[in-house]
Amino acid sequence: MDPHIKATALARIIDDINRKYLDELCGEPLPSDEADSSAASRQAAPSNTDCSQGRCFGGVAGSPCFSGRLKGIPSTGKDLEEITVLENGRKVAVVATIDKLTKEGDRDLPVVIAVGINYGQMGRTDYLSGSVDLWDATGMRTKLDKAVALANETECHCVHRNFPNPGEYHLVSTNFFPWITQQAWDCYGFNSIEETLLIGCHGYRDPYAHIKDICQRLGGALVGLVFHGANNAVPYMGAEFLRAHGAAKSTAEQPDIIFCDNLAGSPNQTIKNAVRLCGRGMRRGDVPESFDE
């Protein structure tokens, strides 16, 4: 498959995926619009995502959902479900956006996917009255390029595709948890129990399915897959996604896989952690002579 894709074709793919998973999350169809003018988000009433409706880990935990046994988040006094109900009493789900830097001119470029924990607020409140655009200002590119540069500082003899030069790739942003929260994720200080139950009981039916769909639809145009977030569930969930879907193989056809610090927030923040995942398929004969056993 062509290792590049035009902006308009990419928009159609991401728009299709948004419609599919927003329908699942919000229980009502998105109006049929042109890809360039459609939204990556949708509002829903809290009752549409009530955990008691069998959403909790596919219903395997029984009823009522065991997240109800928590006393809420100590820092806020709120139950897990309550932190996704915004000022207007509605919930806002975001599936995937495309960084708008490469929208103009229908550029033909490879694609990088950045997977985080949930859609960052960055001081914005316009999604309460409007929506998040399909083509969005993600603010991630500067920190992503820093993360790639940091990962490149470590000599790597594994087989991987070369990460594109800055500005020479389409950037798709998606997350493991679909709902915007009242505050930024790291403000809550979730413990592992709270974070696991929030994602499992109040998020996607399958938090990996939409990412797998995006990867499959992009095919050979996908050259980079980045999991960003060092102090939340992203590293574990990213590793589990790769284990379950076989993306961590030593082959030139696989995307370059990097784990790094959170890419959201100020572009001036320092990136301290960036690790390239080498494929497991390296043969003994591929190991360089300088390798120290």
Secondary structure, 3 states (H helix, E strand, C coil): CCCCEEHHHHHHHHHHHHHHHHHHHHCCCCCCCCHHHCECEEEECHHHHCHHHCCHHHHCCCCCCHHHHCCCECCCCECCHHHHCCCCCCEEEECEEEEHHHCCCCCEECEEEEEECCCCCCCCCHHHCCCCECEECCCCHHHHHHHHHHHHCCCCCCCCCCCCCCCCCEEEEEECCCECCCCCHHHCCCCHHHHHHHHHHHCCCCCCHHHHHHHHHHHHHEEEEEEECCCCCHHHHHHHHHHHHCCCCCCCCCCEEEEECCCCCCCCCCCCCEEECCCCCCCHHHCCCCCCC
